[in-house]
Amino acid sequence: MTDRKPDTNLVHGGRRPEWRGRIVNPPVHRASTILFDTVAELRATAPEFGVPYYGLHGTPTTWALAEALTELEPGAAGTMLYSTGLAAVTAALLTVLSPGDELLVTDTVYGPTRRFCDGFLKRFGVVTRYYDPMIGGAIAELIGEHTRAILLESPGSNTMEVQDVPAICAAASAAGVATLIDNTWATPFFFPAIAAGVDLSILAATKYVGGHADVMLGSVTANAAWYPKLERTSWDLGHAVSPDDAWLGSRGLRTMAVRLRQHEASALKVAEWLKGRPEVARVLHPALPDCPGHEFWQRDFKGASGLFSFVFRGGDDAARVRFIDGLALFGIGWSWGGYESLAVPHDPQPLRTATGWEAEGPLVRLHIGLEDPDDLIADLEAGLRRYAAGP
Ligand SMILES: Cc1ncc(COP(=O)(O)O)c(C=O)c1O
């Protein structure tokens, strides 16, 4: 119910009594075959959301999660689930594209998405052109005769540029071009993307929806214009998620609001502390003025999650490795959005083709987990001393 507040939807969304009985949570329904009473019933039934038909088309376990995600996006018609966030990205792109089409993609897109565009989509006959994430309404000048879709990711992976989503969507819609956003960082809780004009809103639910670093999951939520095609394409591609993973996604989702607010408060505390340190040249956090597009974050977002980056003032990779390797509370590894803190090095330049990257020193991406931020700051402070001390 979209007239309720997001916190309430997170708790009540998708928990239909017919899916859960008297139990609080819809249980794990394991199913491939669904049995019909008669041949006539089998012939008269078609797959659709909420109708038991075949395992591929869902069970109450998956419908509950999909419906809860839909209810977080005012203006959305439905949600499809995938086994990873990357599968959600690729299914959304294949929903809107055909051979001969052109796709515009933000230059700061998640690396494996870029790889899919430059490899698979190229073989499929789709041309990808990358654009400056800060382009705003001037994207209209890049839209050509064959442009069918624009992929946004806001903030951008690792370098955190916040895009002018409403301006890009207005230009796209005027030209009849579909818009897709990777909304993993904010989630619809902090940025309801469909209401901002986006057609398909993508989540790596592996991150904040799951929230515990123990499940791979993706979702695409679409408006009424695109949902039927998204559903058809996903079934044609054979996408389905395991009921255990959907159940873990629902379990995580119920507490996402409180987790996100804690990630937000702790990450801001750490980011502001880093900003005051002489070893740090820039903190790339959408809620801080150093971040390109900070004004769009202020205008459009209801909050900030726990992922951000900072740039050292000078130094080299060896100093960065000394900083990261010695951290006691930050894990070293891919992904983010779990309850635990992480730190990884990232070098933006090789992944950019439309824009450059100039920096005062190496970059580190931090995910601020649910530890006490004062302990995280003490750990980072020791790291900065290692960084400055030399080998
Ligand atoms: C912005 C973004 N989108 C998509 C993904 C892919 O999600 P998954 O790891 O679930 O495939 C990631 C993973 O790190 C990501 O950071």
The ligand as an SDF file (V2000), in Angstrom:
LIG
                    3D

 16 16  0  0  0  0  0  0  0  0999 V2000
   26.3080   -0.8550   -7.9090 C   0  0  0  0  0  0  0  0  0  0  0  0
   26.2500   -2.3400   -8.0460 C   0  0  0  0  0  0  0  0  0  0  0  0
   25.3630   -2.8760   -8.8770 N   0  0  0  0  0  0  0  0  0  0  0  0
   25.2680   -4.2150   -9.0550 C   0  0  0  0  0  0  0  0  0  0  0  0
   26.1000   -5.0650   -8.3730 C   0  0  0  0  0  0  0  0  0  0  0  0
   26.0020   -6.5350   -8.6410 C   0  0  0  0  0  0  0  0  0  0  0  0
   25.3660   -7.2090   -7.6180 O   0  0  0  0  0  0  0  0  0  0  0  0
   25.6750   -8.7530   -7.3560 P   0  0  0  0  0  0  0  0  0  0  0  0
   27.0020   -8.8020   -6.6770 O   0  0  0  0  0  0  0  0  0  0  0  0
   24.5320   -9.1870   -6.4940 O   0  0  0  0  0  0  0  0  0  0  0  0
   25.6520   -9.4280   -8.6910 O   0  0  0  0  0  0  0  0  0  0  0  0
   27.0390   -4.5470   -7.4870 C   0  0  0  0  0  0  0  0  0  0  0  0
   27.9500   -5.4630   -6.7380 C   0  0  0  0  0  0  0  0  0  0  0  0
   28.9150   -5.0620   -6.1390 O   0  0  0  0  0  0  0  0  0  0  0  0
   27.1200   -3.1570   -7.3200 C   0  0  0  0  0  0  0  0  0  0  0  0
   28.0460   -2.6060   -6.4970 O   0  0  0  0  0  0  0  0  0  0  0  0
  1  2  1  0
  2  3  1  0
  2 15  2  0
  3  4  2  0
  4  5  1  0
  5  6  1  0
  5 12  2  0
  6  7  1  0
  7  8  1  0
  8  9  2  0
  8 10  1  0
  8 11  1  0
 12 13  1  0
 12 15  1  0
 13 14  2  0
 15 16  1  0
M  END
$$$$
